[in-house]
Amino acid sequence: MNHLKIIYISYDGMTDPLGQSQVLPYLIGLSKFNFEIHLISFEKKEKHQTKKGDIDKLIENTSIIWHPIQYHQQPPILSTLYDLWLLKKKALKIIEQNKIVLIHCRSYISSLLGLYLKRSKGIPFLFDMRGFWADERIDGNIWNIKNPIFRFVYQFFKQKEKEFICESDYIVSLTANAKNEIETWNYKSNISSKIKVIPCCADLNHFSINNLNINALNKWPLKLGFSDTDFVISYVGSLGTWYMIEEMMELFKVAQEKIAHCKFLIITADNPAIAINAAKKNNIDENDIVIKKADRSEVPYLIALSKFSIFFIKPSYSKKASSPTKLAEILGMGVPVICNSNVGDVEKIVAEGQVGFILNDFNKKQYEMVIEKMLAFLPADTKRISNYAIKYASLNDGVQRYHEVYNSILQTTNDDKIRL
């Protein structure tokens, strides 16, 4: 069988957690169709040296061919330009040696090359936007728009965003909220017809209470210092930029006033001092906070220890396009959530599934209200919650949606109407 050959470009590394959770699972699924996928990614040197073998093992029985490029971080901007030169060189070599039928670009940096190849080689280009990237840099205080250099870079990428949207053959948006926003920009009259919403999905075989080793699960409370009477609330993920650890600590403080033996389990690879300082600010005893760095294999066990899980994300314009992977993972474990409004489609997902509660503001009155609602909701129906996660964010469904996008692009852009 002759495979249809595709280039997939990610500026994120496969040896990073994001690459392993939000890129490789999709590509492994897509490789089971009639595709040979040339994966180009940018890898941090140390991680590539230690984790390369793990990635090779994951893809060894697939039709994925991995082309890692070393990522350069310094100096700012110039290092990115150098990476783009390396990317162009690598992609053109792959194109010379293979009949490439599609360029799939993850986010904006990768799409700079996708647009170039569409214009210069006529190869169809999929803009997998992943969010309003340039606006995220402003909203997250990563770029200071008062600095003329960053203002120029922001304006450059906003112009490119328009070109990506208008000239790509298809667009993938993480949220319906973002799709609706793009439609108001009036770039093209038929833009809606080429946007597909695919939320961040999760491997719900991995994040499943039914697939845990019960003996291993029963050992975790002792490892973490929890007693049988402890009421555990969890948080999973990063602590900086978008994630509002101080407000989450405020809610936990209110929870302690209403719930005996209340503990906060924070599952993160970030500096524990960030959470500890937030706890001190709220006069929370450090003994009531457990901070654990966990491998991917351990995360489902840790989530399963909690009665409910929380996450607050800084609401901003760019977060219309955000789809938190952690939501799918937590619900996959059958654990209800408390989170905030004005983040992607989160409010709609939580309300429709009746799988938790939404905060509309960050104050004590709101915290008390939502804690009381959650206590009335518990004990949670874990099976119903996990089944809902499968309905809206299963990896298999995500893979199928991408396959439909590939199908649509190739059948539209090839005279022979390729059957996939």
N, C-alpha and C positions, 0 to 999 in steps of 0.2 A: 504494500500500500504506500502510495506517495503522500507524504504529509504536506499540509499547507504550512508554510514557514512564516513565522511571526517574530518580530523583535519586541520584547517587553523591556522598557527602560524604567528603572527606579533609582532616584538619587538617594534613597534610604538603603542601608545595607541589609543583606540577608542574614548576616551574623548578628544583627541587632534584633531585639525582641519584636519590634514592629514588623520587620521583614518576615520573621517566622510565624507571626500571627495573622498578618494582613496582606501578605503577598504570596508566599510559598503555598499555603493551603489552596488558594484559588488556582494557582498555576498548575499544581499537581492534579487538581480536578479537571482543568481544561486540557491537560496533556492526555487525558483518557479519550478525548475526541481525536479527530484527525488533524492534530497540530504538532509541529515541531517548534518549540518555543526557545528562542535565543534570548536568554535573560541577562541583561546588562545591569549591574548594580555597583554602587560605590561603597567600598568597605574600609572601615577604620583599621589601620595596620595591625594593631595588637589583637583586636577581636578576630580579624581574618586569620591570623596565625594560629590562634587557639581554637577557633570554631569552624574552620574550613572543612575539616573532616566530617563534622556533624551535618553540614549542608550537603556535602557530596553524598553522604549516606541517604539523606532524605530524597534526593533526586536520582539515585543511581538506577532505578528501574522505571524511569519515566523518559519521555521524549524532550526533556528540558536540558538545554545546553547552557551552562553558566559561564558568563564572561565577567568576572569581577575586576573592577578598577579601583586602585587605591584612592581613597577620599583625602582631599586636602582642605584644611580648615583655615590656615593662615597664609598670607594676610587676607583680611576680609575683602570680598568682591574679586580681587585678583585671583585668589585661589579658586573661586567658583568659575571664573573665566578659563583658567587652566584646566579644570575638570571638564568643562564643556568642550574644549579642544580635544582632550583625550577621548571623550565620548564620541565626538564626531568621527575621529580617526577610527575608533573601534567599530562603530556602526557601518561606516562606509566599507570597511574590510569585510564585514559579515555580508553586506549587500552584494559585494563583488563576487562572493563565493556561493551565494544562495539566491534563489528566486523568492524574495520577501514579498508577501502579499498584504501585510498590515504592520503598522507601527503602533504599539499600545504604550502610551506615555502616562506614567503616574505622577500627577501634580505638575507644577509650573516649570521648574528647571528642566525636567525631562522633555516637556512639551516644546521648548525652544528648538530642540533638535527635530522633534516630530513635525513641527511646522516647516522647518527648512527642508526636510526630506519629502514632505508633501509637495512643496513648491518646486523643488529641483528634480525630484525623481518620479513624482506622480504616485507615490505610494500612499494608500489610504492611512489616515491618522485618527486614532481614538484618543480624545482628550478626557482622561480619567481624573477629573479636577480635584477630588478629595477635599474640597472646601475652598473658601475665598482666601487663598494663600497670602496675597499681598496685604489684604486688609487685616488678616491675622497678625502679621508682623507689626502693624501699627497698633492694633487693639491690645496686643500682648506686650507692648513697650519694648519690642525687640529692635524695631527701627524708630528712631526719633525723627519725626517728619520736619522738625525745626532745623535739623542738620541738612544743608543743601544736597549733600551726597545721597543721603537716604531718601530725601524728597524726590530726587531725580530717579533713583532706583524704583521707588514706589510708583511713580508716574509711568516709568518704562514698563513695569509689569502689568499695570492696569491697561495700558495700550495693548500689550501682548495678550492679556486675558480676552480682550475684545476680538483680537485676531484668531486666537485659539477657538473661541466660541463660533465665530463666523465661518472659519475655513476648515475646521475639523469635520470628519465624516460622521462622527457621533460624539456625544458627551455623556459621561456618567457622573451623576450627582449623588451625594450621600443622602440627601434629604429632599422631601417634597417641598419643604420650606424654601430651600435654595433654588429649586427649579422654578417655583412661583416668582421668586425675586428676579431671577435671570429673565423671565418672560416680560417683566416690566421695563427692561432696559431697551427694548425695541431695536435690537441690533439687526434681526432678520425676522421677517413675518412668519416664517415656518419653523422657528427655532424649537418650539415645543415638541415637534414631531421627531426630533433627533436627540432628545434628552431622555435618558433612562435613569430612574432612581434605584440605586442599589445600596442599602445601608451597610455599615460595617457589620459583617456577619461573624459568627463564632463557630468554632468546632464544637458542636453540642454533643458529640460523643465524648470529647475530652472534658467539657464542662457539663457533667451529668452526675447527679447523685447516685444513679443506678450503677455507674461504672467505677465507683470508688471501692477500694479495698477496705472493708469494715474494720479489720484488725489494725490497719495503718491509721485509719481515721480516729479510732479510739485512743491512740497513743498521743495524738496531737495536743489535747488539752494539758496533759502533764508536761509535755515539752515546753509549752508556752506559759506554764504557771497558772492555768485556769483551774478553778474548782468546779464541782458539780452544780453549785448554786449560782455561778456567775452568769450574768446576762450579757452576751457579747454582741456588740455592734461593730461592723467592719467598714473599712474603706480600702479600695484597691487602686493603686496607680501612683502617678507622679504627684508631687507636693507643690511644685512651683508654677509660675506663669498663669495658667488658666484655673488651676485647682485651688479652691478657697479654703485652705486648711484652718484659718482662724475662725471663719464662720462655722465650719464643721465642728470645731472644738466648742463653740458657743452652744450649738445644738446638743452636743454630748453632755455639756455641763447641765443643761436643762433636763436631759434624760436621766442623769444621776439623781436629780432632785425627785424624780417620779418613780425610779426603778431601783430596787435594792441590788447591790453587788454588780453594778453596771461597769463593764470594761470596754475599752476601745481598742480593737485590733486593726492596726494600720499595716497593710501589705504593700511595701514599696522598696525600690532600690535606691531611693533618694537619701540624702543626708538626714539621719534621724533628728538632728538638732532643729530642723525646721518645725517638726511636729512637737518636739519637746518645748521649744520656745513658745509655740502657740498654746500649749497646755499651761505653762507657767503664767502666761498672760491672763488666762481664765481661772487661775487658782485651782487647777486640777492636779491632783496627786499623781506624780510620775508613775507610781505603782499601779495606777488604773489604766495606763497606756502601755500597750505591747506593740512594738514596731518590729516587723519581720521582713527581711529580704528573702524572697522565695524564688526558686526555679519554676518554670512554667508547669512542670509536673506536680508541684506542691500547691499551686494556687487554688485548684478546686477544693482540696482538703481544708484549706484555711477559710475560704468563703463559706463552706458547709458548717463551720463552727458558729456562725452568726445567726442571730434571730432576724435581723434585717441589716441592710447595707445602705450607706449614704454616699452621695457625691454631689458637691456643689461646683459648678463651672461658671466662671465669670461671664455674665450675660453681656453680649455686645453684638454689634452688627454682623461681624464675621461669623459668629456662632450660629447664625441661621443655617449654615452649611455643615455644622458639626454633627457627627454620629458617633457617640462614645461606644467603643467596643466593649467597655466594662459593663454597660447595661445588658447587652446580650449574654455576656458570660455569667453575670450575677443571676439573672433570671433563669438561665439554663440550669443553674444549681437549685432552682426552686426557692430562692431567697427574695423576699420583697424589698423594695427600695424606697428611699426618700431622696428626692433630688429637686432641683429648682427649675423654674420656667424659663422661657426665652433661650432655649438651647436646641437647635435643630428641630427634630420631630419628637423629642423626648416626652414632652407633655402629652401629646396625642397617643403615643405608644403606651405610656403608663396608664392613662385614663381609659383607653379602649380595652386594655387587658385587665384592668382592675388589679394591678400587680404592685401597687404602692401609692405614694402620695407626693404631691408637688407643692413646693414652697413658692409663694409669689413675692416674698420679701424676706430680708434677713434681720429679724428682730425677735425678742423673747416671746412676744405674743404669738407669732407665727410658729416658733419652735414648739411652744407648749401645745398649740392646736394640733400640729402634725404628729407629735409624739402620742397624744391622746388618741388620735385616729389610728395610729399604728398599733397601739396596745389593744384597741378594740378589734383590730383586724387579725391579730395573732391568736392562736397559732396558725401559720400560713398553710394553705393548701399547696404543698410543694409540687405535686404532680400537675396541678392545673397551671401553675406559674411556669414550670419547665416546658409544658406543652405549648404554651403561648409563645415562649421564646423560639421554639422550633417553627412556629407558624410565621413569625415575622423576621427572623434573623438566622436561619440555619445556613451553614456553609454550603450544603448541597443546593439550596435554593439560589444562593449567591452565584455559585458556579454556573447554574443553568441560565441565570439572567445574563451573565457575561457571554455565554455561548450564543444566546439569542442576539446580543449586540454584534458579535463577530459575524454571525449568520447574515444579519441585516446589512452590515457594511459590505461584505464580500459579494452578496447577491446583487447589491445595488451597483457596485463599482466594477464588476467583471462582466464582459459581454457574454461569456459562456454560462452565466448564472450558476456558479459553483454550488453543488449540493454538499452540505457538511454532514 
